[in-house]
């Protein structure tokens, strides 16, 4: 653990979003819920940002000042890991303790395999974080492994103790309701085109998604508390990069990297809505559990992910440990499976992550052909959506989500996507409705601010 640890005295009602609002001026500000191990990172020693297909490395020159350092060709040159110490005795649940935090967009990941469109907004950010605050037993603590740790701590306290009146400038307001870019007929046309591809043998499953958009003023942080309370998602998070914001309410773990090179992925495939009426809610859950169509979708992605993990896993170590389990979240029930494996000793964990991206649950099968069909039909780059947000500790342990149920904004253009897996057994009307069900509560909350 970092060599400086100090408790931060905050009002009991302060939420993570309240703290983030106070710290908004800090470079590389990022928050991860991390499956109930909340952490806020700031002021990385250096960071890598990818925009317009170029990788820019920035280095800290003063407390909150950075300068361009160089271009980097290979992301693996930026992420260096130490050997795991006490690996057999250290069995507590992993959490952030100093390392790399960031996001990798779907566009960046897909570009490894296909020629695809990309946004002007950042498509990747990775920072090396030696200073952060972490919530432990309902108290926030400051950790730092930097030479000027006390200076950073005092700077942090000054920001946290500032009056909050100035935060009004961040008020979030939509200029119009968030609306789908596609008409229903456009969605149905894309659906039927996928069915033709499946019948022709091009693919088995395609994850078809549609975009919802609006212009707005303010900051996504102003809606963070409401969205995180609404969804109660274990892999939620927030990242701010000048004109770009990412606010995630993701329920889905992509890959967890544990001690002893153990890795785990938990794909979600299969969704039914929640209901206030207990009998209706139980029926919805049971319908999902018994759905042969959703089981077929799920097992296709399990097979795909087993193959992705096997590339860098020890021979014979890939196991399906859970299949078709139903997990309930605030708005939906999900069908979830789990695959585990042991990473080869000579493999950089970042190499494993990059190779497995984009996640199979949000592309389809076979993966490369699925991405080509997605590129043809969806009509716009996904951006951060269906990428990943997470961290690696310096010892190579870490946890990365799938960026679903996530808002992204660049230069006050707000976007959120939703969709689902299309197979030969899919019904057009049901799939269209599922794409709405997944984010309807989030849209209703956000649209309450429309002019």
N, C-alpha and C positions, 0 to 999 in steps of 0.2 A: 504494500500500500504506500501511497505517497508520503513523503517525510513530514509535511506540515498538515495537520488536521485541526480545524478550529470550528467550534459550534457557532452557528449564526442565529442570533436572537431575532425572531420575526413574530409579528402578530399571528395568533393561531388561525385567523381566518385567511391568511395569505395562501393563495393557490399557486400552482406552477405558472399559470398564465399571468398572475399578478407580478411574480418575480421577473418573468420574461419581459413584461412591459417596463419594469424599472431598469432592466439591463439592455434595452433595445439598441443603445448606441455601441455596444460591444461587438467587435468583429467576430464573425464565425459563431454567432449565437445559435445554439441548438439544444433541443430538449428531446429526451426519449423517456417514455413511460416504462419501457423495458420489462414488461410483465411484472409490474408492481415493484420495480427497483428504480424509481425516478432519478434522472440525472440531468443536469444542465451544464453544457460545456460552453466555453468562451475563450477568446484570445489564444487561439492555437499558436504554437511556435512558428509553424509554417502551414501553408495549405495549397492544395492543388485544385484548380477549377478549370473545367472544360467548357468552352463556348465557341461556337462556329468551327467545330472540329479541331480546335487547338487546345493543348494542355498547358496552362500557365501556372508556374510555381511562384508563390508570394512568400516572403520571409518577414518576420516581425523585426522591426528596427527600434521600436520604443513601446511603451505600455500598450497603446492602442493604435499603433502606426505600422503600416506594412509597405513593402516595395516589391515590384516585380523582380524576380531573381533569375528565372530561366524558363525555357520551354522543356517539357519532358515528353519523350516519345513513349516510354513504357511505364505504365502505372505501377508495375511491380518494383521499379527502382525507387518509388516513393515510400512504399510500405515495407519496413524491415522489422522482423520479429525476433525476440529473444527466446531462448530455450525455456520450456516450462520447468519451474522449480517445484520441488515437493509434490510432484504430480500425483503420486499415489496416496498421499495423506490429505490433500486439499480437495475435499469432496463437497464443499458447500456449493449452493447454486451460484452460477456465474453472474457477475454484474460488472459494470464498468469500473475500472480502477486505474485509468490512464492509458491512452492509446489513440486510435484513429476513429473519428466519427464522421459520417457523411451520408451522401445519397448517390445512387447511380440510377440514371433514368432508363426507361424502356428504350428510348431512342438510341442512347449510347450502347446499350447491351445488344439490341437487334442489329446495330451496324457492324458488329463482329461477324455477322453471318449473311446479311442481305444489304442491298442498296435501298436505303429508306430516307424519307423526309425527316427533317429535324427542326425544332424550334430555334429561335434566336436566343432564348433564355438559356441559362446554364444547364448543361446536361449531366454534369458530375461535379461533386465537391467532396473532397476528403481533407480533413485537417488533423494535425497531430496535437492532441490535447494533453497537456501536463497539469492544467488547472481546471477545476470543475467543482460544482456543488452537488451534493447527493442527499437524498432523503432517506434517513435511517430511523426506524421506530418513531415516525412522525416528527422528526427534527431534521433540519437542514444543516449539513456540515460542509465546510470548505476544505478541499484537498489541493495541494500543489506540490510539485516536485521540481519547481523552478528556483533559480538563484534569487530572484526578486519576489519570492512568494509573499512576504509581508507587504510589499508595495502593492501587489495585485489584490491582496485581501483588503487593505485599507481603501483602495479604489472601489472595490466591490461594495464595501459597507457604505461609502459615501453615496453611491448610486441607490442602494436599497433604502437609505434614510432620507432621500429627497422627497419633498411633498409630491402628491400624486395629481395635483390640479392640472398640470401640463399634459396629462395623458388624454385629455379630451380631443386633442388633435388627431388621435388615432381612431376615433369613432368610425366604425364600419358602416357604410351605407351603400346599398345597391342602387344603381341608376334605373334598373328595370329588373323584373323577376328573372331568376336564373332559368333559362329555357333550353330545350334540346336543339342542337344544331340540325338534326335530322327530323323530318316529318315521320309519322308512323309508317307511311307507305315506303319511304326510303329505307327504313329499317327492314321492313318485310321483303323488299327487293334484295337487299344484301343477304338476308336469311335464306331465301330461295336459291340464290346463287351459290351459297355454301352447300346447300343440299345437293345441287348439281355436281359440285366438286367431289362431294363424298361418294355419290353414285358412280362417278367416273373413276374413282380409286385414287384421287389426289391426296386425300386425307381421311382421318377417322373422326376428328373433332377440331372445331375452330372456336376460339374464344372471341366472340363478336361483341364489341362494346360501342357505345355511343357517347358523345360528348354533350355536356350541358354548360352553357356559357352566360356571362353577364359582365358588364362594366361596373366598377365600384370605386368608392373613395375610402380612405382610411387604411386600416391594417387588419389582416386576418386574426391577429392576436386578440382583437376586441371580441371575437366570437369563439375563441378557443375554449374557455371554460364551459360554455353552453354545449358546444359540440362534444367535448370530452365527457361531460356529465351525461349527455344524451346517449352516447354510444358505449361508454365504459369499455373501450377497446384496449386489450392488453399491449398492443404494439403501436400505440398512437405516438405522435411526435410533432416537432415543429423545427423549421430551419429558416433563417433569414439571411439573404445575401443581397444587400443593397436593394435593387428593384425587384427581386425575386423572393417569394415566400412559398413555403410548403407546409401545409397543416394536415396531418394524417390522423385518421381514426381507424386504423387498420386492425382487424381481428386476426390477421394471418401471419404466422411465422414462416419465413422462407428457409433459412438455414441457421441452426445453432451450432457453434463450434465449442466443444467442451474440452476438458483436460483429457490427456492420453489420446489426443487426436480423434476423439469421438465426435461425430457430426450427426445432426438430426434435421429432417425437414418434415413439415406438417401441412400438406396441401389441402385446401378447401375446394371441394367440388360438390355442389348440391345445396340448394337454399329453399327455405319456406318461410313465410312471414310469421311474426309473433302476433298474438291476440290478447286483449285484456281478459276476455272470457276464458277461464281455465280449461273448460272442456274443449272449446274450439282450438285453444293453443295446443293442448295435448294431441288433438286429432291432427293438427298441422305437423307436429313433430313426428307422430307415428306414420303419417303419409310419407314424409321424407325418409324415414328409416326403412320403409318397405318399398321404396321406389327403385324398380329395376333399372329405369332409365338413368337415375342419378348414380346408382352403383356402377353402371357401365361407364359413365363419364369419369367417375372417380378412379376406377381401376385402370383406365387408359392413362391417366396422369400419373398414377402410382408407378406404372411400368416405365413411363417416360423418365420420371425422376430417378428411379432405380438405375436406369441407364446413364443418366447425367452424373450421378454420384459415383458410379463404378469406374469412370474414367480415371479418377485420382484416388480411389479407395483401394485398400488391400483386397486381394482376390478372396472372394467368399465372405467378405464382411458385411455386404449389403443385405439388410433384413427389413421386411415389412412387419413392424411390431404392432401396429393398430390398423384396422381396416373398417371403414364405414361407420365410425363412431359419430354420434350426434352431439353437438355442442350448441348451447343456447346463449345468444347474446341479447342485448336490449331490444333490437328490432327484428332479428331473424334467427332461425335455427340453421345451422350449417352441418354438412356431412364432412368429416375430417378423417384423414388417414395419417399414418406416421411411418417414416422410413429412417433407419439408422445405418451408419457405416463407420469404418475406421479409416481415416485419412492416411495416405502413405507418409512416411517420415520426412521425405525430402521435398514435400510439396508445400509451397507458400500458401497459407489459407486464402489470401486474396486471389490467387490463381484459381483455386477451387470455386470461389464465389463468382468470379468473372465468367468462368467456363459454364457454370450452371445457369447464369442469367441469359435471357429473361426466363423467369420461372415457368415451368410447364403448365401450371394451373391457369396461367393467363395468356398462353399462346395457343396450345392445342397439340395435336399429334398427326403425323410426324412434325417435329418442332420447326425445322427450317421452312418446309412447305407451308406450314400454318402461318408463319410470319410473313411469307410472301403474299398469301391470300389476305391477311389482315391489312397489309400495306396497300393492296389493290382496292379493298372494299371500304375501309374506314374513312378515307378521304382527308385525313389530317394527322399530323404526328401526335402521339400520345403524351409526349413530354415525360414528366416524372411518373405519371400514372403507370402502374404495373412494373415500375422499377423497384428499388429497394432503399430503405433507410435503416441505418443501424451503426454498429461499431465493432471494432476489433481491439481488444486489449493488446498491449505490447508483447504478451506471451502467446498471442494467436487465438485465444478464446474470444468469443463474441456472439452477437445475435443480430440478425438482419430480418426485416419484415418484407412483406409484399405490399407495395403502395397501392392498395385499393381503399375505397371510401376516403379519398384524399383530395383536398382542394390544393390547387396550385395557382399562383398568380404571378404575372410578369407585366410590369408597367400598367398596373390596374386593370388588366384583362384577367378575369376569374374563370377558372375551368374546373370541372369535375366530370369524371367518366363513370359509367357503369355498364355491365353486360353479363354474359355468361357463356358457358360452353354449349356449342351446337353440335348435335350428333344426328344420325339418321333417324333416331327415335324422337327427336325434338318436335314440339308443336309451336308454330310461329307465334300465335297469340300468347301462349304461356311464357315463352322466352322474352317477348317484348315486355310483358307485365313484370317478370322477374327483374329486368333491368331497371324498372321504376321502383319496385319494392325495396331494392337494396339501398337506395339513397333518398327515398321519399321523405322520411322524417328529417333528414339533414337539410333537404331543400326547403321544406316548410319552415324550419327554424331560420334559415338564411333569408328566405323571401319575406319574412316579417319586417325586414329593414328596407324593402324596396320603396322607392318614391311613388 
